[in-house]
């Protein structure tokens, strides 16, 4: 078993790490206070190729694998979790489109995503339907000039920045098979931003669709297949989010371990005390294991195997392990950890949200249970 990255992946990690250290990390706290990305950031990320990772080369992308996408998001999250969401959306939405669009559709849609001129949002969640996403109430009604979408999408990351959306609406019967997907510009869509505990610059909010016109040619795949297709994409995106969580936890642990080596009490570095060192060791072990499970899922996807079991194992566990690691880092650093002027308080606020994103622990444990026990014996 080879757990090493390829030389090309190591080069990719180094390049993104250096970009993040120079153009993202120094602005993390200020972006959080302002609740918006600094001017020009998305253009710089586009120039760095961060939105093109999963787009096929024939449409202007890099055509990289799922493991490489995980590497990119891991490096970005270590610098600032909030900047990951447009990149994650580009990977997830780009993958759904590439798997379901016609050649003509892909030629229209994917170059903009790769170039970063199309910043995409995933519009699935509604105020009354989170985990029960197959019960969405947004409707798409067909007319002579296309479709009209009516409803509200909420808890949508990158609402503040999105130019295009992959929107899900009911076109048929109740349940998952009655939901279709549409890829459309968001010009004129009314938006309202949420006031969040963390990831404040990520621009989470809601869209109000008041008869939004969508052309026939912007229906993705077959009518009624939208929900099923995006759920397939979650097998990869849940592992990617898990790596984002691990990166935040590891960054906080790195700060805490450096502090434990510098700070002295009773005539010695506090890292000399088992009560300080051993909790850090325990959390480092948990994060290392969660990282391996996450990459196992991505490697399975790249090999053409079903990634859902390790991806859902990672998704219920990694965000929780990361939150606990950041919490312990805060305690290790004492008053410096508690202060918003210190290096870990924002990370704690940010990482908590990953326990909700893309599927809660209950939802992902259900997937795991059905894999292990079978649907007949599982909840």
N, C-alpha and C positions, 0 to 999 in steps of 0.2 A: 504494500500500500504506500503510495507516494502522496504525502501531505504537503509537499512544497508547491509554490506557485511556479509557473514557467518563467523563464527570463523576461519574456514580453510582459507578463503580468507584474513582475517585480518592477520593471521600468514604468509601467502604468501607475503602480502604487506610488512610486517615488515622485513622478510628475504631478499627480493630483495632490500628494502630501505637501509638496513645495508650493503649489498654487494656493492651497488652502491656508498654509501658514502665512503666506504673504498677503493674500487678497481677501481672506474670510475671517480668520481667527482674530486679527487685531480689531475688527469692527463688531464682534459678537455682542458685547455688552451694550454698545451704543444702538445697534439695530434692535436689540430687545427693548431698550428704553423708548425708542421712537416707534416701535411696533411696525417697522417696515425695513425692507432691504435698503442698503445705501444706494444712491443713484449710480447706475452703470453696472451694477453687479451682474444682472442677468445677461447683459451683453458680453461681459468678460467671461462668464461661464460658458456661453455659447461659443465664443472664440476658442475656448479651451477644449471644445468638443464634448462637453459633459452631457449635452442633450442628445447626442448622436450615437451613444454607446450601443444601443440595441437596434437601431435602425439599419436595415440591410444596406450594403455598400452601393447597390445600384440606385438607391434613392438618396444618396449623399451621406449615409451614416458610416459607422465603423464596423457594424456587423459583429460586435464582440459577444462572447458567451455570457451565460448567467453568472459564472464565478467572477469574471472581470467586472461585471456590473456591481456585484457585491463589494469588490475591492474599491471601486470608485466611491460608493456610498459610505463605506466604512471610513475612508479617509476624510470625506466631507463631514460626516457626523462628529468625528473627533474634534473638528474645528468649530462647527456650529450646526447643531441638529436641524435648525430651521431651514437652512439652505438646501437640505436634501429633497424636499418635497417636489419642487418642479422637475428635478432629475428623476426621482422615483416615478412620478406621473408620466414623464416622457418614456421611460422604460416600459411601464405597465401598459399604457395606452398604445404606444407604438407597437408593442408585441401583440395586443389584441387586434389592432388594425392589420398588421402584417399577416396574421393568421386567417383573417376573415374577409379582407377587402379584395375587390377585383383589381386587376392590373391598372385599370384607369383610375380607380379610387386611390390606390397606393401612390401613383404618380402625382396626384393632386395633394394628398395628405402628408406623406412622410417627409418630403424634402423640407417643409417648413418646420416640422418637429426637429429634424436633424440640425437645421441651421439656427434653431432657437428663435426664429421669428414667430413661431406658433408655440405659445406657452399653454400647456394643456391641463385641464382639470378633469377629474373623474366624478361625474354626477350620478351617484347611486343612492346614497343615504337620504332619508326624508325625516321630518320631525317625528313622525309616528312609526317609522320603520328603519331600525338600525340593523340589529342582528337578523331580524325577520325581513331581509331585503327583498325576498321574492314577493312580498305583499305590497310593494310600492303602489302609490295611488296616482302619481303623475300619469296623465293619459296623452297618447298621440292619436289624433284623429286625422284620417286621410281625406284629402279633397282633390280637386282637379289640378291644383298647382303644388302638390306635395303634402306635407304633414304639418299639423299644428300641435305643438306641445304645450300643455297647461299643467301647472303644479309648482311645487317648491322643493328644491334640493338644499339640504343643510349639512353642516359640518364638513364642508368641502375645502380641502387644503388648496392653497394658491388661488382662492377666489379673488384676491386683490390684484393678481397679476395675469390671470388666465385670459388668453385671447380666443381659445377654442375649448370645447368640452366634448367628452364622450358621455352622452346623456342617455339615461335609461328611462323608458316610459312604457306604459301598458298599451299594447295594441290588440290584445286578444283576451283569452280566457284568464280566470284567476290562477295565481300560482306562477312558478318560474317560467313555464312554457308560454306564458302570455306576455312576456317582457321582451322588448326589442331595444337595440342600441342604435344611437345616431351620433355621428361626428359632425359638429357644426361650429361655425363662428359664434361668438357670444356677444356680438355687437348689439347694443340696446337692451341687453338683459339686466334687469334691476338686481343690484347686489347690496348686501348688508354684511358688514364684518362683525365677527364675534370678538368679545373681550375675554381673552383666555388667560389661564394660569401660566402657561408656558408656551414656547414656540411662538412668541407674540409677533415676530416679524414674518412668520409663514403665511399670514393673510388668510386664515381660516374664516369661512363665512357661509352665507346662503345665497342661492340664486332663486329669483322668482320668475317663472316662465309663464307669461301671460299671452298664450297663443303664439309662441315663438314659431316662425315659419322655418321649416327644414325641407330641403329639396328631396325628391325621391332618390336621387343618386347619393344622398348622404346617409341612407340606411346602411348599417354595417351588417353584412352577412344576411342571413335569412330572417324574415319576420318571426318573432317569438324565440329567437336563439340568443338574444343579447345577454341575458342573465347567466345562462349556462356557459357562455364563452368567457365572461369576465371571471367567473368562479374558477375556471381552469387557470387563468392568469394568477390567481391568488396563491397557487402552489409555489410560484417563484417569488411573488411580492412579499409574502409573509416571511420567507427566509431573508429577503433583503431588509425588511424592517427589523428583523431580529438582529442582523449585523449592525444596523444603525444604533440599536439599543446597546449592544455590546460595546461599540466604540465610545459611546457616551460614558458608560460605566468604567471602561478602562482608562479613559482620559482623566476621570475624577480620581480613580485609584492611583494613577501616576502622580497626580498632584499631592495626594495624601502621603504616598511613600516618600516623595521628595521632602515633604514637610517633616515626616518622621525622622528623616536623616539629618535635618537642619536644626529642628527645635530641640532644646535641651531642658531637662527637668531633673532635679536631684543629681546634678553633676554628670549627666550622660544624655545622649540622644534618646528621644522617647521611643524610637524604634527598638531599643534594647529591651524594652519591657514587653513581656509576652502579651499582656492585655492590649497592647497597641499593635504588635506585629501579627499575632495569630488571626485576628479578624480580617486583616488585610489579605493574609494568605488564603483564608477560606473564600473570600469574595473573588480573588484572582483566579482561584481554581474553578469556581462556578462559571465565571465569564469565559475562561478558556474552553471549558466543556461546551457551553452554549454556542460559542463561535464555531467549534468543530461540527456540531449538529447542523448549524445554519449552512456552512459550506458543503456538508454532505448532501443537503437538499439541492443546492445549486448545481453541484457536480452530477447528481442524478438527473436533473433536468437536461443538462448539457449532453449526457450520455443517452438521452431518449427514454429514461426510466421515469416512473411516476414519482414526483418529489413530495407528494402531499403528506406522507407520514412524517418524515423528518422535518419538513417545513412547519407543520402544525405543532409538532413537539417543540420546535425552537420558538414558535410564536407565543405559545402560552407561557414559556419559561424564561426566555431571554429578557423581555422587558421587565419582568418582576426581579430577576437576578440583577439586572442593571440598576434598577431603582434602589434596591437594597445596597448595592455597592456604592452608589453615590451617597446614600444616606450615611453609610459607615465612614465614607471619606469626609463628609461634613463633620461628623462627630470627632474624627481623628484630628481635624484641623481646628476644632473648638470655635472660638469667637470669629476667627478668620473664615471658617467654613460657613458660619451663620450669616455673615455679612454679604449683602449683595455686591459689595466691592471686592469680595474674594472670588476665587476661581471656580467654586463648585455649586453655589446656591442656585444659580440660573440653570445649571445642568439638572439639578433635582427637579425643578419646576418643569423643564422641558421633557425629561424622559418619562414622566408619569403618563403622559398622553399616549405613549406607544403601547400601553396596556389596553387601550381602546382601539387604536387604529387598525383597520384591515381585519378586524375580528378579535373579539374579547377572548379571555382565557376560557370562558365557558364554551364559546362557539368552537374554538380550536381543539379543546379537549374532547368535544363531541366527535369531531372528525377523527381524532386519534382512536377514541373508543370504538367507533364503527369499523376502523381498520383492524383493530386488535381482536375485538369480540365478534365482529360481524353485525350487520344491521338487525338481525333477529334477536340478538342478545344484548345489544347496546341501547342506551337511552335514545 
